Amino acid sequence: MAEKFCPVCKYKNDINASICVYCGSPLERSHENPSTTRNVEAETHVYPPATQETVTRTYEPPPQGIALYTTESEVPITIQQDNQFTLGRKMTGEMDESFVDLRPFGAYENGVSRRHAIIRKATGGYEIIDLGSTNGTWLEKQRIVPNRPYPLNNGSKIFLGRLQLIVIYQKGEEKP
């Protein structure tokens, strides 16, 4: 009997199936906008390996708000001035303006959930909250507990799954 294996949960499916009967993931390898999150934790060590690299790059803080950078670029992937915004993979039809879509930066391949984390203004800066993501959120070298706020320092390194981001903002921003 010919079978297809699900790329997400690895269960066997009928050869003619296009969607996994166990987890609902597409069985075809289209990463354009998958509805499930790829579990990368089994592929990584306790802490994502990219943290072993030291990045010596100077990032320019925005005059207002917060900027997020990848380690591969000196150009910010986003500059947000909202009091709160969500990081993840935007699904087709979603119109939330306070959402940062990380699909163009390898979100699916690196295990970023559709609604992975929230960054919001706090007294003197910003904080991050993991939203119960599949592959977790790491702040510096610590995995953070879901649904609990953690302060972000200017220059903090965060991981959403294995996707590393650097947080840059002007120090002393006050909560509205």
N, C-alpha and C positions, 0 to 999 in steps of 0.2 A: 504494500500500500504506500503510495507516494504521499509525502507530508511536507508542510512548510513549518519552519520554526519561527516563532515570534521574535523579532529583534529586541523587544523590550523585556518580556517575561520569560522567554526561551521555551515556552510550552509548544508542543506539537499541535498543528492545525491541519485540517483537510487541505489538500493541494489546491482546490478551487476557492478557498476562503480568501477574502481580501482584508478582513478584519479579524483580529485574534478573538476567539470565543471566550478566553479567560480574562484578558485585561482591556479589550477594546481598541488596542493599538492597530494602526494600519500595518499590514504584512508586507506591503511594497516599501522599498527603501526611499520614500520621499520625505526629506527633512524640511520641506518648505514650511510646513506649519503643523507638526505632529501634535495630537491632542493629549498625549501622555508624556511624562517626563522620563528620560533615559536614566536608569539607575547606574551611576558611575562609581558608587562607593565600593562595590566589590572589585573594581579595577584599580583602586588607589590604595595607598597606605593610609594610616590613621589621619595624616595631614597631607593635603595635596602636595605633590612633589615640586611644583613650580615655586614654592615658598623657599626652597633651598637657594634660589638665585637671588643675588642682591642687585637691585636696580638702582643705578646712580643717575638719576635724571631729575632735572628741575622742572617742576610744574608750576604754571602761573595760576594763582587763585583768581577766581572771578571777582569783580568789584562787589557784587551782591550774589547771594545764593551759594550753591555748592556745585562743584564740577566732579565728574567721574571720568577716570582715565583707565585704559587698559595698559598693561606693561609694554605693549608693542608700539604704542603711539604717543607722541607729544601733543596730539590734538584731542581735546576732551570728547568723549562719546556723548555726553550730555552736560548741559548747564541748567540746573533747576532752581527756580526762585519760589516754587510752591512751598507751602508750609509742610506738606507731606506728599510723597510720591512712592509708587510701587515699582519694583524691579521684577522683571520676568520675561515671558514670551507672550506677546500679544497675539490673540487668536483673531481670525477673520471676523470683521464686524464690530469689534470692540472699539469704542470711541472715547475712552477715558483719556483726557489730556494729561493727567498727572501720572501717566504710566510710561516707564522707560522700557522700550522693547529691545531686548538684548539678542534677538535672533541674528542680526547681522554680525555679531561678534562671537559666533559659535556657541550660542546658548544651549541648543539641543545636544550637541556633541559633548558639551561639558557638564551636562546634568542640571541645567537651570530649570526650575519648575515654572509653570505658567504664571503663578503668583508666588514668587519666591520670598521676597522681603520688602519691608517698608523702611524708608528713611524719612525722618521727620525732624523739624526744628525742635531744639530743646534749649534750656537756659545755657547761654554761652557757646552754643554750637549745634551739633546734630546727634541723633541716635539712630540705631538700626534695630529692627525687630524681624526675626525670622518668622515666616508665616506657616511653619510646619512643613517645610519643603522636603522633598524626597531625599536629596543629597546633602542637606544641611547648609548652614552659613557659618563661616569662620571669620573671626575678627583677630587679626594678627595670628597667633598660633593657638588660639582656643576656639573650639566649636561652641557656638552660642546655643542656649536653650531656647526653643521656640516660644513665641508669644511673650518674651521678656525683653524690655528695652536695654540696649548697651550703648554707652557713649562712644561717639566717633571722634577721634582727634584729627586735627589737620594732618594729612599724610598717612592716615590709617590704611592698611591693606586689608581688604575683605575678599573672601572667596564665596561665590555662590556656586555650590558644587565644586567644579575645578576651574571656573572662570574667575580670574583674579582682577580686581578693580582697585584703584587707588583713589581715595577721597581727598579732595582739596577744597578748602574754603578759607575765607578771611577769618582770623581768630576774633572772638568776641561778639559774634552775631547773636542777637538777643531774640528770645521767643516773643512773638507778637502778642 
